Structures are given as structure tokens and as C-alpha cells.
Amino acid sequence: MVELNGRIDTTNADQFQQEVKPLMEGNQSDIDIDCAGMTYTSSQGLRTFLLLQKSVNARGGKMVLRNMNPMVKEVFDITGFSNIITIL
Amino acid sequence: MKLDIHSEMILDEYRAQLPIFERLKDIVKKQLQRCLDENNILVSGLEARIKNENSLERKLAIKGYKYRTLDDITDILGARIITFYSDEVDLISALVERIIEIDWNNSVDKRKMLETDRFGYMSLHYVCRLPKSVYNDPTTPELNQIRFELQMRSTLQHVWANMYHDMGYKSDVEIPMEYQRNMSRLAGILELADEQFSLIRREINDYRRNVQSLVASGNFNEVPLNGDTFRSYLELKPYHRLAEKIAAINQAELYEDSLMPYYNVLYLLGMKTIGDIENMRNEYSEGAYQLALLQLAGTGLDIVACSVALQNLCIVSVLKQGFGKAGLLKLFNLVYGESSYNAQRAKRVFEQAQKINLIQ
């Protein structure tokens, strides 16, 4: 399981993308992300989750985000991303 | 098995040519598959085999005198296309004729050989050659000279033929008339079933075309809501304008996601026809936009999924029908699956809806 902590915003979105790059390029089929420590995500963060999900799906796997705090979940809900990404 | 000298010579020829037959088998199979793929035809099976030595020996022992050389035996290599439906056999044979040279004098349509009151083996058998226009290897011209057999039949014809083959053809004992008759009766039943499958498929295709034309013509109230009709409706991009309007709140990128998962949601919300969901769109688009405006304005979120339009329409529909927080919770459970988030979200959205007077 991968753990995410803190904010994903304009100041660190590129860094976040770099950090998840090994997950995109790796061969791990399923990716489980614990979002308990994540306090915010910007649009850039949403885009990165989308890219990560696409790469995981392309290799036949599934990406799941877990333990999201309600404020972060709200971002996924109001943008319609809860319809695209599996959040448990 | 004791064979005469003539048959032994044919058998030797067979052994010597086996590698070429193996190669031809692979080429034929590949060419047939390509032909099917290029014409977007799915079949139940495509197979090819080389007659094994024992089987050839048996054949030679019984009627070796009929063959001058191995070339006269046309089923050393046999390929078979098994279609899903009996009416596809003619279509596939027409396509195959374009890529393979048919020896019409030795080909036979066994479907047409049975008398009107007889039921039994039904299959189209072509004796063929691979023309140079399809495959040419100057080092192995035999590949274009060897004749092979291609059988085409439906899945049910294949089932019957396999059973018949297994029960009688290989046996040394002749099948008694009584059992022959039972096999013929089964062949009759399968022939009827084959026809029914083809008929049902034609009717389903007609239904789909009708529905597509009704959806395209805008007669939505006459179109029952089901997976097919909803898919046709979505091709009209009914939610795109609302999604674009929502995206414009933050000058956001619109991410095109699938709306098909909402089919079950709409169905369970009681929508019976495409007209019902069209009415929902007409009546509640403004409310759905106002909700998005309240939620997104000032957030700086500059990407939204297309599905947010239909998501908000469903929310407004539930609220306008007076189902309140409980209705929202039910909706979110349907859309996202049951989760602890849903109750909080139902409460929050209910409060937001009150702020913009969506709830009277």
C-alpha cells in the first residue's frame, strides 16, 4: 500500500507526479493508495491520479484510493472524479 | 495394417511431404483468420489439422485403389470454420472464395444434398488451393499446388457432426437403423434451432435499428430505457452542453468519461423511457448548473468530468421529487457503492441545495 500525506497543490504537483512515476512505469498490477494523511488535492493532483489509473488499467490492474478525508473526497465529488476513480 | 505396394508408396509420399503440409496448415489458418478479421466477422471456431498417419492408412486400406498419387487425396490438410449462425456460412464462403482458389468440380455443398424429408450432415466443403496472389514462396511452389479441404458449418451443425462421427463413423460396426433414425431426428431439431437462432438475431438487429432511428428522430417517449437505448441516446451527447457550462465556471478542462454506469442509476430512479431522462435533462439542467456553480466557484479546480452534469441532474431530480437526504444517500450508494462517505455527502449536498432554493 502506498501512503500519501499532506497537500497536493500547485507548489508540489510536479513533485507528486515525479514521485508516482515509478508506479506508472512499474509492473505492479494493482495499486492501493492510503489517502488518510492527504489534506488537499488540486486539479493537478486529480490529473496525476487519472494518469496513474490509466497506466494501471492498461496493464490490467486496478487502482483504489482509501481512507480519504471528507474534505478531499469533496474535491473528487464536485468534479465528477468520484465517478471515474474507485474510492473506498 | 497391411497395405498393398501402391498404397505404401502413397504413405511414403505423405511422410515425405508432412513438413510442407504443416507449413501450409499454418499459412491457410493465418490467411483465413486475416480474411475474417478484415471483414469484422467473429466465428465460433477456426481450426486446421493434418490427417494423421493411422487415419490415412485406414483410408488407403479401404479405397487406396481410387488414388493415383497423394495429390488425389484432398483432405490430408483440412481446415474448418465454425460459424455462430447457419446463415453466416454463405457470407463466409463468399469471402473465402476471394482469397482461395476453389476446385469447383470436387467441392460439395452437403447442405443441399439432403432430400426434403431427410435430416443429417450439413456442411459446405470446398476443395481448395492457395493461390500465388495470396502467398508466394518461389522456393516451395508445392504450397500453391497442394489441394486441401475447407469445411464451413454452424456451431450446431458442428455439434451434430462431431457426435455422429464419434458414435458411428469410426466404428467397425454399422449403426442400427433405429439409432440412425434418432440421429436424424436430432439433426432435424438442431436445424430448426439453427434457424431460430438466426431469426432471433435478425429480430434483435431490427429492434436495435428501430430504436436507434427512434432515438435519432427524437421520439423519446416511445423508446423504453435499456442498455442499448441509453447507449444510442448518449451518442447524441445530451449532457455535453451542460457539462461545458459547468466546466466554464472555472474555465476547466472537460474530461470525457463514460456515462454508461448511470444507466442502472436512472433505471433504479424509476426512469422507464428515454423520454423520462430527456424530461429530467430539460427540467433540471438549470438546477444542476446552479449546484455545480455553488460547489466549484472559487475552488480553482480546472478539470471536471463530463459525468458531473448527469450526476448533478440525478441529485436535483431526487431532491425535486421530495426524496430529501435519504434519497440522496440512496443515490450515492447506487453511484459509488455503499460507503461511510455517502451519508456525509448526502447531508452536505442537501444543505447546499437548500442554499440555492432547490428544495421548496
Interface residues (C-beta under 8 A of the other chain):
Chain A: S42 S43 L46 R47 L50 M68 P70 K73 E74 V75 D77 I78 T79 G80 F81 S82 N83 I84 I87 L88
Chain B: A252 E253 Y255 D257 P261 A292 Q295 L296 T299 G300 L301 D302 I303 V304 A305 C306 S307 V308 Q311 V335 Y336 S339 Y341 Q344 R345 R348
